[in-house]
Amino acid sequence: MAGASRPNSKELKVLNHFSGEPEAASAFGKGIGEKTLAGMVAKGWLSVSFDRIRQEQVYSITAAGQAFV
C-alpha cells in the first residue's frame, strides 16, 4: 500500500460510498472535497480518470482502498 496506514473517518465514508462505478467528487457530499480525494489518490486508495461522457473527473476505488471496506 502506497502511503499511510489506515483511513480516517472521512476517508472511510468515501471508501464505503463506492458501489463499483466511478464517482464524481460531487457524489460524496458535504465535507468531502478535492483535497481529501487527492490525498486518497496519493495513498493509493482511489484512482482518478476523466469521464468523456460526463465531462468531469471521476474516482474509482482501488484494491488497496477496497481492503478497508
N, C-alpha and C positions, 0 to 999 in steps of 0.2 A: 504494500500500500504506500503510495507516494504521500508523504507529509505526516499530518497529525494522527493522533491515536484514536480518539472517539469523537463523534459528532456531539455538539451541544444541543439543547432543546430546540432551538430554531432550525438547526440543520436537520435534526431528526424529523421535524414537521415536514420539511421539504422532501426528504427521502421517502417518508411514508405516503406522500401525496401521489407518487407515480403509480400508474396502472398499466404501464407497458408502452404508452405512446409518448412521444416528445411533448414537452410543455413549454409555453411561452412564460417569461418572467411574470407577467400579469396574472397567471393562473395560481400563484402561490399565496396571494392575499397580502394584507397589510403587514408591514414589518419585514417582509422578505424582499430585498432589493438586489440590484446588480452587485453590490459589494459582497453580500452573503453568497450569492450564486458564483461569483468569480472565485471566492475563497474555496468553495466546494469543488470547482473545476481544478483549481491548483492542488487540492488534496487528492484528486483522482476519483472523487465520489460521483461527479457528474461530468458529462461531455457536452459540448456546445456545438451547434451547427446552424446553418441558415436554411429555413424552410422557404423555398421559392414560391410555393402556392400561397402561404400566409404572408410572405414578405416580411419575416421577422426572425430573430434569433430564437432558437428553441433549445431546451436542455433535456438530456436523457440520463437516466441513472446508469452507472457502470457496475460491473461485477463487484468492485471494491465498495461501492455505495450500497449495493444490494445486500452485502454481508451484515449490514446494521439494521435491516428491515425484518 
